[in-house]
């Protein structure tokens, strides 16, 4: 499982995204983040 977040990672601090990122690997929804998510689920 991987979560692609459309909100830039710089804005995750202090939000629910930060909490969720402790539970599920979370990546920004950009080309690099998409590649990281694919690598995570392989």
mmCIF entry with sequence, helices, sheets and N, C-alpha, C, O atoms, coordinates in Angstrom:
data_MODEL
# 
_entry.id   MODEL 
# 
_entity.id                         1 
_entity.type                       polymer 
_entity.pdbx_number_of_molecules   1 
# 
_entity_poly.entity_id                      1 
_entity_poly.type                           'polypeptide(L)' 
_entity_poly.nstd_linkage                   no 
_entity_poly.nstd_monomer                   no 
_entity_poly.pdbx_seq_one_letter_code       
;(UNK)(UNK)(UNK)(UNK)(UNK)(UNK)(UNK)(UNK)(UNK)(UNK)(UNK)(UNK)(UNK)(UNK)(UNK)(UNK)
(UNK)(UNK)(UNK)(UNK)(UNK)(UNK)(UNK)(UNK)(UNK)(UNK)(UNK)(UNK)(UNK)(UNK)(UNK)(UNK)
(UNK)(UNK)(UNK)(UNK)(UNK)(UNK)(UNK)(UNK)(UNK)(UNK)
;
_entity_poly.pdbx_seq_one_letter_code_can   XXXXXXXXXXXXXXXXXXXXXXXXXXXXXXXXXXXXXXXXXX 
_entity_poly.pdbx_strand_id                 A 
# 
loop_
_entity_poly_seq.entity_id 
_entity_poly_seq.num 
_entity_poly_seq.mon_id 
_entity_poly_seq.hetero 
1 1  UNK n 
1 2  UNK n 
1 3  UNK n 
1 4  UNK n 
1 5  UNK n 
1 6  UNK n 
1 7  UNK n 
1 8  UNK n 
1 9  UNK n 
1 10 UNK n 
1 11 UNK n 
1 12 UNK n 
1 13 UNK n 
1 14 UNK n 
1 15 UNK n 
1 16 UNK n 
1 17 UNK n 
1 18 UNK n 
1 19 UNK n 
1 20 UNK n 
1 21 UNK n 
1 22 UNK n 
1 23 UNK n 
1 24 UNK n 
1 25 UNK n 
1 26 UNK n 
1 27 UNK n 
1 28 UNK n 
1 29 UNK n 
1 30 UNK n 
1 31 UNK n 
1 32 UNK n 
1 33 UNK n 
1 34 UNK n 
1 35 UNK n 
1 36 UNK n 
1 37 UNK n 
1 38 UNK n 
1 39 UNK n 
1 40 UNK n 
1 41 UNK n 
1 42 UNK n 
# 
_struct_asym.id          A 
_struct_asym.entity_id   1 
# 
loop_
_struct_conf.conf_type_id 
_struct_conf.id 
_struct_conf.pdbx_PDB_helix_id 
_struct_conf.beg_label_comp_id 
_struct_conf.beg_label_asym_id 
_struct_conf.beg_label_seq_id 
_struct_conf.pdbx_beg_PDB_ins_code 
_struct_conf.end_label_comp_id 
_struct_conf.end_label_asym_id 
_struct_conf.end_label_seq_id 
_struct_conf.pdbx_end_PDB_ins_code 
_struct_conf.beg_auth_comp_id 
_struct_conf.beg_auth_asym_id 
_struct_conf.beg_auth_seq_id 
_struct_conf.end_auth_comp_id 
_struct_conf.end_auth_asym_id 
_struct_conf.end_auth_seq_id 
_struct_conf.pdbx_PDB_helix_class 
_struct_conf.details 
_struct_conf.pdbx_PDB_helix_length 
HELX_P HELX_P1 AA1 UNK A 9  ? UNK A 11 ? UNK A 9  UNK A 11 5 ? 3  
HELX_P HELX_P2 AA2 UNK A 16 ? UNK A 21 ? UNK A 16 UNK A 21 1 ? 6  
HELX_P HELX_P3 AA3 UNK A 31 ? UNK A 41 ? UNK A 31 UNK A 41 1 ? 11 
# 
_struct_conf_type.id          HELX_P 
_struct_conf_type.criteria    ? 
_struct_conf_type.reference   ? 
# 
_struct_sheet.id               AA1 
_struct_sheet.type             ? 
_struct_sheet.number_strands   2 
_struct_sheet.details          ? 
# 
_struct_sheet_order.sheet_id     AA1 
_struct_sheet_order.range_id_1   1 
_struct_sheet_order.range_id_2   2 
_struct_sheet_order.offset       ? 
_struct_sheet_order.sense        parallel 
# 
loop_
_struct_sheet_range.sheet_id 
_struct_sheet_range.id 
_struct_sheet_range.beg_label_comp_id 
_struct_sheet_range.beg_label_asym_id 
_struct_sheet_range.beg_label_seq_id 
_struct_sheet_range.pdbx_beg_PDB_ins_code 
_struct_sheet_range.end_label_comp_id 
_struct_sheet_range.end_label_asym_id 
_struct_sheet_range.end_label_seq_id 
_struct_sheet_range.pdbx_end_PDB_ins_code 
_struct_sheet_range.beg_auth_comp_id 
_struct_sheet_range.beg_auth_asym_id 
_struct_sheet_range.beg_auth_seq_id 
_struct_sheet_range.end_auth_comp_id 
_struct_sheet_range.end_auth_asym_id 
_struct_sheet_range.end_auth_seq_id 
AA1 1 UNK A 3  ? UNK A 5  ? UNK A 3  UNK A 5  
AA1 2 UNK A 26 ? UNK A 28 ? UNK A 26 UNK A 28 
# 
loop_
_atom_site.group_PDB 
_atom_site.id 
_atom_site.type_symbol 
_atom_site.label_atom_id 
_atom_site.label_alt_id 
_atom_site.label_comp_id 
_atom_site.label_asym_id 
_atom_site.label_entity_id 
_atom_site.label_seq_id 
_atom_site.pdbx_PDB_ins_code 
_atom_site.Cartn_x 
_atom_site.Cartn_y 
_atom_site.Cartn_z 
_atom_site.occupancy 
_atom_site.B_iso_or_equiv 
_atom_site.pdbx_formal_charge 
_atom_site.auth_seq_id 
_atom_site.auth_comp_id 
_atom_site.auth_asym_id 
_atom_site.auth_atom_id 
_atom_site.pdbx_PDB_model_num 
ATOM 1   N N  . UNK A 1 1  ? 0.856  -1.179 0.000   1.00 0.00 ? 1  UNK A N  1 
ATOM 2   C CA . UNK A 1 1  ? 0.000  0.000  0.000   1.00 0.00 ? 1  UNK A CA 1 
ATOM 3   C C  . UNK A 1 1  ? 0.894  1.232  0.000   1.00 0.00 ? 1  UNK A C  1 
ATOM 4   O O  . UNK A 1 1  ? 1.905  1.284  0.699   1.00 0.00 ? 1  UNK A O  1 
ATOM 5   N N  . UNK A 1 2  ? 0.510  2.199  -0.780  1.00 0.00 ? 2  UNK A N  1 
ATOM 6   C CA . UNK A 1 2  ? 1.198  3.489  -0.804  1.00 0.00 ? 2  UNK A CA 1 
ATOM 7   C C  . UNK A 1 2  ? 0.150  4.570  -1.031  1.00 0.00 ? 2  UNK A C  1 
ATOM 8   O O  . UNK A 1 2  ? -0.826 4.359  -1.751  1.00 0.00 ? 2  UNK A O  1 
ATOM 9   N N  . UNK A 1 3  ? 0.352  5.699  -0.428  1.00 0.00 ? 3  UNK A N  1 
ATOM 10  C CA . UNK A 1 3  ? -0.579 6.826  -0.538  1.00 0.00 ? 3  UNK A CA 1 
ATOM 11  C C  . UNK A 1 3  ? 0.090  7.919  -1.356  1.00 0.00 ? 3  UNK A C  1 
ATOM 12  O O  . UNK A 1 3  ? 1.188  8.367  -1.024  1.00 0.00 ? 3  UNK A O  1 
ATOM 13  N N  . UNK A 1 4  ? -0.573 8.350  -2.430  1.00 0.00 ? 4  UNK A N  1 
ATOM 14  C CA . UNK A 1 4  ? -0.091 9.482  -3.222  1.00 0.00 ? 4  UNK A CA 1 
ATOM 15  C C  . UNK A 1 4  ? -0.880 10.707 -2.809  1.00 0.00 ? 4  UNK A C  1 
ATOM 16  O O  . UNK A 1 4  ? -2.092 10.775 -3.013  1.00 0.00 ? 4  UNK A O  1 
ATOM 17  N N  . UNK A 1 5  ? -0.196 11.665 -2.234  1.00 0.00 ? 5  UNK A N  1 
ATOM 18  C CA . UNK A 1 5  ? -0.846 12.847 -1.691  1.00 0.00 ? 5  UNK A CA 1 
ATOM 19  C C  . UNK A 1 5  ? -0.677 14.014 -2.668  1.00 0.00 ? 5  UNK A C  1 
ATOM 20  O O  . UNK A 1 5  ? 0.450  14.357 -3.025  1.00 0.00 ? 5  UNK A O  1 
ATOM 21  N N  . UNK A 1 6  ? -1.797 14.635 -3.110  1.00 0.00 ? 6  UNK A N  1 
ATOM 22  C CA . UNK A 1 6  ? -1.689 15.766 -4.030  1.00 0.00 ? 6  UNK A CA 1 
ATOM 23  C C  . UNK A 1 6  ? -1.164 17.044 -3.370  1.00 0.00 ? 6  UNK A C  1 
ATOM 24  O O  . UNK A 1 6  ? -0.781 17.986 -4.063  1.00 0.00 ? 6  UNK A O  1 
ATOM 25  N N  . UNK A 1 7  ? -1.146 17.079 -2.052  1.00 0.00 ? 7  UNK A N  1 
ATOM 26  C CA . UNK A 1 7  ? -0.632 18.246 -1.326  1.00 0.00 ? 7  UNK A CA 1 
ATOM 27  C C  . UNK A 1 7  ? 0.894  18.136 -1.278  1.00 0.00 ? 7  UNK A C  1 
ATOM 28  O O  . UNK A 1 7  ? 1.408  17.064 -0.958  1.00 0.00 ? 7  UNK A O  1 
ATOM 29  N N  . UNK A 1 8  ? 1.626  19.192 -1.580  1.00 0.00 ? 8  UNK A N  1 
ATOM 30  C CA . UNK A 1 8  ? 3.095  19.130 -1.528  1.00 0.00 ? 8  UNK A CA 1 
ATOM 31  C C  . UNK A 1 8  ? 3.592  18.703 -0.142  1.00 0.00 ? 8  UNK A C  1 
ATOM 32  O O  . UNK A 1 8  ? 3.024  19.096 0.877   1.00 0.00 ? 8  UNK A O  1 
ATOM 33  N N  . UNK A 1 9  ? 4.646  17.903 -0.117  1.00 0.00 ? 9  UNK A N  1 
ATOM 34  C CA . UNK A 1 9  ? 5.146  17.352 1.145   1.00 0.00 ? 9  UNK A CA 1 
ATOM 35  C C  . UNK A 1 9  ? 5.567  18.429 2.137   1.00 0.00 ? 9  UNK A C  1 
ATOM 36  O O  . UNK A 1 9  ? 5.563  18.184 3.344   1.00 0.00 ? 9  UNK A O  1 
ATOM 37  N N  . UNK A 1 10 ? 5.930  19.614 1.657   1.00 0.00 ? 10 UNK A N  1 
ATOM 38  C CA . UNK A 1 10 ? 6.301  20.701 2.570   1.00 0.00 ? 10 UNK A CA 1 
ATOM 39  C C  . UNK A 1 10 ? 5.121  21.117 3.450   1.00 0.00 ? 10 UNK A C  1 
ATOM 40  O O  . UNK A 1 10 ? 5.324  21.721 4.503   1.00 0.00 ? 10 UNK A O  1 
ATOM 41  N N  . UNK A 1 11 ? 3.910  20.807 3.038   1.00 0.00 ? 11 UNK A N  1 
ATOM 42  C CA . UNK A 1 11 ? 2.719  21.217 3.788   1.00 0.00 ? 11 UNK A CA 1 
ATOM 43  C C  . UNK A 1 11 ? 2.135  20.091 4.639   1.00 0.00 ? 11 UNK A C  1 
ATOM 44  O O  . UNK A 1 11 ? 1.071  20.272 5.232   1.00 0.00 ? 11 UNK A O  1 
ATOM 45  N N  . UNK A 1 12 ? 2.792  18.945 4.718   1.00 0.00 ? 12 UNK A N  1 
ATOM 46  C CA . UNK A 1 12 ? 2.272  17.831 5.505   1.00 0.00 ? 12 UNK A CA 1 
ATOM 47  C C  . UNK A 1 12 ? 2.464  18.043 7.003   1.00 0.00 ? 12 UNK A C  1 
ATOM 48  O O  . UNK A 1 12 ? 1.664  17.565 7.807   1.00 0.00 ? 12 UNK A O  1 
ATOM 49  N N  . UNK A 1 13 ? 3.515  18.752 7.376   1.00 0.00 ? 13 UNK A N  1 
ATOM 50  C CA . UNK A 1 13 ? 3.827  18.965 8.794   1.00 0.00 ? 13 UNK A CA 1 
ATOM 51  C C  . UNK A 1 13 ? 2.642  19.596 9.521   1.00 0.00 ? 13 UNK A C  1 
ATOM 52  O O  . UNK A 1 13 ? 2.117  20.620 9.084   1.00 0.00 ? 13 UNK A O  1 
ATOM 53  N N  . UNK A 1 14 ? 2.226  18.993 10.619  1.00 0.00 ? 14 UNK A N  1 
ATOM 54  C CA . UNK A 1 14 ? 1.152  19.538 11.436  1.00 0.00 ? 14 UNK A CA 1 
ATOM 55  C C  . UNK A 1 14 ? -0.236 19.305 10.875  1.00 0.00 ? 14 UNK A C  1 
ATOM 56  O O  . UNK A 1 14 ? -1.203 19.899 11.352  1.00 0.00 ? 14 UNK A O  1 
ATOM 57  N N  . UNK A 1 15 ? -0.349 18.444 9.863   1.00 0.00 ? 15 UNK A N  1 
ATOM 58  C CA . UNK A 1 15 ? -1.661 18.166 9.274   1.00 0.00 ? 15 UNK A CA 1 
ATOM 59  C C  . UNK A 1 15 ? -2.009 16.692 9.467   1.00 0.00 ? 15 UNK A C  1 
ATOM 60  O O  . UNK A 1 15 ? -1.211 15.914 9.989   1.00 0.00 ? 15 UNK A O  1 
ATOM 61  N N  . UNK A 1 16 ? -3.205 16.329 9.039   1.00 0.00 ? 16 UNK A N  1 
ATOM 62  C CA . UNK A 1 16 ? -3.583 14.914 9.113   1.00 0.00 ? 16 UNK A CA 1 
ATOM 63  C C  . UNK A 1 16 ? -2.687 14.070 8.215   1.00 0.00 ? 16 UNK A C  1 
ATOM 64  O O  . UNK A 1 16 ? -2.496 12.884 8.482   1.00 0.00 ? 16 UNK A O  1 
ATOM 65  N N  . UNK A 1 17 ? -2.137 14.655 7.160   1.00 0.00 ? 17 UNK A N  1 
ATOM 66  C CA . UNK A 1 17 ? -1.221 13.916 6.286   1.00 0.00 ? 17 UNK A CA 1 
ATOM 67  C C  . UNK A 1 17 ? -0.009 13.424 7.073   1.00 0.00 ? 17 UNK A C  1 
ATOM 68  O O  . UNK A 1 17 ? 0.468  12.313 6.844   1.00 0.00 ? 17 UNK A O  1 
ATOM 69  N N  . UNK A 1 18 ? 0.481  14.226 7.981   1.00 0.00 ? 18 UNK A N  1 
ATOM 70  C CA . UNK A 1 18 ? 1.619  13.820 8.803   1.00 0.00 ? 18 UNK A CA 1 
ATOM 71  C C  . UNK A 1 18 ? 1.244  12.606 9.649   1.00 0.00 ? 18 UNK A C  1 
ATOM 72  O O  . UNK A 1 18 ? 2.038  11.674 9.776   1.00 0.00 ? 18 UNK A O  1 
ATOM 73  N N  . UNK A 1 19 ? 0.061  12.607 10.220  1.00 0.00 ? 19 UNK A N  1 
ATOM 74  C CA . UNK A 1 19 ? -0.406 11.472 11.021  1.00 0.00 ? 19 UNK A CA 1 
ATOM 75  C C  . UNK A 1 19 ? -0.541 10.227 10.147  1.00 0.00 ? 19 UNK A C  1 
ATOM 76  O O  . UNK A 1 19 ? -0.070 9.151  10.516  1.00 0.00 ? 19 UNK A O  1 
ATOM 77  N N  . UNK A 1 20 ? -1.184 10.375 8.992   1.00 0.00 ? 20 UNK A N  1 
ATOM 78  C CA . UNK A 1 20 ? -1.400 9.237  8.095   1.00 0.00 ? 20 UNK A CA 1 
ATOM 79  C C  . UNK A 1 20 ? -0.068 8.686  7.594   1.00 0.00 ? 20 UNK A C  1 
ATOM 80  O O  . UNK A 1 20 ? 0.072  7.475  7.420   1.00 0.00 ? 20 UNK A O  1 
ATOM 81  N N  . UNK A 1 21 ? 0.909  9.558  7.360   1.00 0.00 ? 21 UNK A N  1 
ATOM 82  C CA . UNK A 1 21 ? 2.219  9.122  6.872   1.00 0.00 ? 21 UNK A CA 1 
ATOM 83  C C  . UNK A 1 21 ? 2.921  8.210  7.869   1.00 0.00 ? 21 UNK A C  1 
ATOM 84  O O  . UNK A 1 21 ? 3.810  7.451  7.482   1.00 0.00 ? 21 UNK A O  1 
ATOM 85  N N  . UNK A 1 22 ? 2.542  8.267  9.142   1.00 0.00 ? 22 UNK A N  1 
ATOM 86  C CA . UNK A 1 22 ? 3.103  7.350  10.137  1.00 0.00 ? 22 UNK A CA 1 
ATOM 87  C C  . UNK A 1 22 ? 2.476  5.968  10.015  1.00 0.00 ? 22 UNK A C  1 
ATOM 88  O O  . UNK A 1 22 ? 3.037  4.988  10.505  1.00 0.00 ? 22 UNK A O  1 
ATOM 89  N N  . UNK A 1 23 ? 1.321  5.879  9.366   1.00 0.00 ? 23 UNK A N  1 
ATOM 90  C CA . UNK A 1 23 ? 0.604  4.612  9.234   1.00 0.00 ? 23 UNK A CA 1 
ATOM 91  C C  . UNK A 1 23 ? 0.796  3.957  7.872   1.00 0.00 ? 23 UNK A C  1 
ATOM 92  O O  . UNK A 1 23 ? 0.847  2.732  7.765   1.00 0.00 ? 23 UNK A O  1 
ATOM 93  N N  . UNK A 1 24 ? 0.903  4.777  6.840   1.00 0.00 ? 24 UNK A N  1 
ATOM 94  C CA . UNK A 1 24 ? 0.984  4.298  5.459   1.00 0.00 ? 24 UNK A CA 1 
ATOM 95  C C  . UNK A 1 24 ? 2.098  5.072  4.753   1.00 0.00 ? 24 UNK A C  1 
ATOM 96  O O  . UNK A 1 24 ? 2.185  6.290  4.908   1.00 0.00 ? 24 UNK A O  1 
ATOM 97  N N  . UNK A 1 25 ? 2.946  4.397  3.988   1.00 0.00 ? 25 UNK A N  1 
ATOM 98  C CA . UNK A 1 25 ? 3.952  5.144  3.226   1.00 0.00 ? 25 UNK A CA 1 
ATOM 99  C C  . UNK A 1 25 ? 3.271  6.175  2.322   1.00 0.00 ? 25 UNK A C  1 
ATOM 100 O O  . UNK A 1 25 ? 2.392  5.825  1.534   1.00 0.00 ? 25 UNK A O  1 
ATOM 101 N N  . UNK A 1 26 ? 3.669  7.425  2.434   1.00 0.00 ? 26 UNK A N  1 
ATOM 102 C CA . UNK A 1 26 ? 3.031  8.510  1.690   1.00 0.00 ? 26 UNK A CA 1 
ATOM 103 C C  . UNK A 1 26 ? 4.067  9.205  0.818   1.00 0.00 ? 26 UNK A C  1 
ATOM 104 O O  . UNK A 1 26 ? 5.193  9.471  1.237   1.00 0.00 ? 26 UNK A O  1 
ATOM 105 N N  . UNK A 1 27 ? 3.648  9.486  -0.400  1.00 0.00 ? 27 UNK A N  1 
ATOM 106 C CA . UNK A 1 27 ? 4.517  10.128 -1.377  1.00 0.00 ? 27 UNK A CA 1 
ATOM 107 C C  . UNK A 1 27 ? 3.762  11.270 -2.032  1.00 0.00 ? 27 UNK A C  1 
ATOM 108 O O  . UNK A 1 27 ? 2.539  11.214 -2.160  1.00 0.00 ? 27 UNK A O  1 
ATOM 109 N N  . UNK A 1 28 ? 4.484  12.309 -2.449  1.00 0.00 ? 28 UNK A N  1 
ATOM 110 C CA . UNK A 1 28 ? 3.823  13.410 -3.148  1.00 0.00 ? 28 UNK A CA 1 
ATOM 111 C C  . UNK A 1 28 ? 3.360  12.946 -4.533  1.00 0.00 ? 28 UNK A C  1 
ATOM 112 O O  . UNK A 1 28 ? 3.997  12.098 -5.157  1.00 0.00 ? 28 UNK A O  1 
ATOM 113 N N  . UNK A 1 29 ? 2.272  13.501 -4.992  1.00 0.00 ? 29 UNK A N  1 
ATOM 114 C CA . UNK A 1 29 ? 1.726  13.156 -6.303  1.00 0.00 ? 29 UNK A CA 1 
ATOM 115 C C  . UNK A 1 29 ? 2.447  13.981 -7.371  1.00 0.00 ? 29 UNK A C  1 
ATOM 116 O O  . UNK A 1 29 ? 1.924  14.967 -7.890  1.00 0.00 ? 29 UNK A O  1 
ATOM 117 N N  . UNK A 1 30 ? 3.658  13.538 -7.674  1.00 0.00 ? 30 UNK A N  1 
ATOM 118 C CA . UNK A 1 30 ? 4.470  14.125 -8.734  1.00 0.00 ? 30 UNK A CA 1 
ATOM 119 C C  . UNK A 1 30 ? 5.242  12.961 -9.364  1.00 0.00 ? 30 UNK A C  1 
ATOM 120 O O  . UNK A 1 30 ? 5.187  11.847 -8.843  1.00 0.00 ? 30 UNK A O  1 
ATOM 121 N N  . UNK A 1 31 ? 5.949  13.185 -10.458 1.00 0.00 ? 31 UNK A N  1 
ATOM 122 C CA . UNK A 1 31 ? 6.632  12.058 -11.113 1.00 0.00 ? 31 UNK A CA 1 
ATOM 123 C C  . UNK A 1 31 ? 7.577  11.285 -10.183 1.00 0.00 ? 31 UNK A C  1 
ATOM 124 O O  . UNK A 1 31 ? 7.598  10.055 -10.209 1.00 0.00 ? 31 UNK A O  1 
ATOM 125 N N  . UNK A 1 32 ? 8.351  11.992 -9.372  1.00 0.00 ? 32 UNK A N  1 
ATOM 126 C CA . UNK A 1 32 ? 9.278  11.313 -8.462  1.00 0.00 ? 32 UNK A CA 1 
ATOM 127 C C  . UNK A 1 32 ? 8.514  10.517 -7.399  1.00 0.00 ? 32 UNK A C  1 
ATOM 128 O O  . UNK A 1 32 ? 8.856  9.369  -7.117  1.00 0.00 ? 32 UNK A O  1 
ATOM 129 N N  . UNK A 1 33 ? 7.481  11.129 -6.812  1.00 0.00 ? 33 UNK A N  1 
ATOM 130 C CA . UNK A 1 33 ? 6.682  10.435 -5.809  1.00 0.00 ? 33 UNK A CA 1 
ATOM 131 C C  . UNK A 1 33 ? 5.986  9.218  -6.384  1.00 0.00 ? 33 UNK A C  1 
ATOM 132 O O  . UNK A 1 33 ? 5.878  8.192  -5.711  1.00 0.00 ? 33 UNK A O  1 
ATOM 133 N N  . UNK A 1 34 ? 5.513  9.314  -7.615  1.00 0.00 ? 34 UNK A N  1 
ATOM 134 C CA . UNK A 1 34 ? 4.870  8.178  -8.271  1.00 0.00 ? 34 UNK A CA 1 
ATOM 135 C C  . UNK A 1 34 ? 5.864  7.034  -8.448  1.00 0.00 ? 34 UNK A C  1 
ATOM 136 O O  . UNK A 1 34 ? 5.525  5.876  -8.207  1.00 0.00 ? 34 UNK A O  1 
ATOM 137 N N  . UNK A 1 35 ? 7.078  7.349  -8.865  1.00 0.00 ? 35 UNK A N  1 
ATOM 138 C CA . UNK A 1 35 ? 8.110  6.312  -8.991  1.00 0.00 ? 35 UNK A CA 1 
ATOM 139 C C  . UNK A 1 35 ? 8.426  5.674  -7.645  1.00 0.00 ? 35 UNK A C  1 
ATOM 140 O O  . UNK A 1 35 ? 8.625  4.462  -7.567  1.00 0.00 ? 35 UNK A O  1 
ATOM 141 N N  . UNK A 1 36 ? 8.475  6.475  -6.586  1.00 0.00 ? 36 UNK A N  1 
ATOM 142 C CA . UNK A 1 36 ? 8.732  5.935  -5.248  1.00 0.00 ? 36 UNK A CA 1 
ATOM 143 C C  . UNK A 1 36 ? 7.596  5.015  -4.807  1.00 0.00 ? 36 UNK A C  1 
ATOM 144 O O  . UNK A 1 36 ? 7.845  3.956  -4.230  1.00 0.00 ? 36 UNK A O  1 
ATOM 145 N N  . UNK A 1 37 ? 6.359  5.411  -5.074  1.00 0.00 ? 37 UNK A N  1 
ATOM 146 C CA . UNK A 1 37 ? 5.210  4.592  -4.688  1.00 0.00 ? 37 UNK A CA 1 
ATOM 147 C C  . UNK A 1 37 ? 5.215  3.265  -5.441  1.00 0.00 ? 37 UNK A C  1 
ATOM 148 O O  . UNK A 1 37 ? 4.931  2.219  -4.859  1.00 0.00 ? 37 UNK A O  1 
ATOM 149 N N  . UNK A 1 38 ? 5.536  3.306  -6.726  1.00 0.00 ? 38 UNK A N  1 
ATOM 150 C CA . UNK A 1 38 ? 5.609  2.068  -7.512  1.00 0.00 ? 38 UNK A CA 1 
ATOM 151 C C  . UNK A 1 38 ? 6.682  1.148  -6.947  1.00 0.00 ? 38 UNK A C  1 
ATOM 152 O O  . UNK A 1 38 ? 6.464  -0.056 -6.819  1.00 0.00 ? 38 UNK A O  1 
ATOM 153 N N  . UNK A 1 39 ? 7.828  1.703  -6.613  1.00 0.00 ? 39 UNK A N  1 
ATOM 154 C CA . UNK A 1 39 ? 8.900  0.899  -6.024  1.00 0.00 ? 39 UNK A CA 1 
ATOM 155 C C  . UNK A 1 39 ? 8.465  0.308  -4.688  1.00 0.00 ? 39 UNK A C  1 
ATOM 156 O O  . UNK A 1 39 ? 8.836  -0.821 -4.364  1.00 0.00 ? 39 UNK A O  1 
ATOM 157 N N  . UNK A 1 40 ? 7.693  1.045  -3.917  1.00 0.00 ? 40 UNK A N  1 
ATOM 158 C CA . UNK A 1 40 ? 7.218  0.584  -2.609  1.00 0.00 ? 40 UNK A CA 1 
ATOM 159 C C  . UNK A 1 40 ? 6.306  -0.633 -2.746  1.00 0.00 ? 40 UNK A C  1 
ATOM 160 O O  . UNK A 1 40 ? 6.402  -1.573 -1.956  1.00 0.00 ? 40 UNK A O  1 
ATOM 161 N N  . UNK A 1 41 ? 5.427  -0.621 -3.740  1.00 0.00 ? 41 UNK A N  1 
ATOM 162 C CA . UNK A 1 41 ? 4.444  -1.708 -3.834  1.00 0.00 ? 41 UNK A CA 1 
ATOM 163 C C  . UNK A 1 41 ? 4.942  -2.902 -4.644  1.00 0.00 ? 41 UNK A C  1 
ATOM 164 O O  . UNK A 1 41 ? 4.271  -3.933 -4.694  1.00 0.00 ? 41 UNK A O  1 
ATOM 165 N N  . UNK A 1 42 ? 6.094  -2.778 -5.271  1.00 0.00 ? 42 UNK A N  1 
ATOM 166 C CA . UNK A 1 42 ? 6.639  -3.923 -6.034  1.00 0.00 ? 42 UNK A CA 1 
ATOM 167 C C  . UNK A 1 42 ? 7.186  -4.974 -5.139  1.00 0.00 ? 42 UNK A C  1 
ATOM 168 O O  . UNK A 1 42 ? 7.679  -5.996 -5.616  1.00 0.00 ? 42 UNK A O  1 
# 
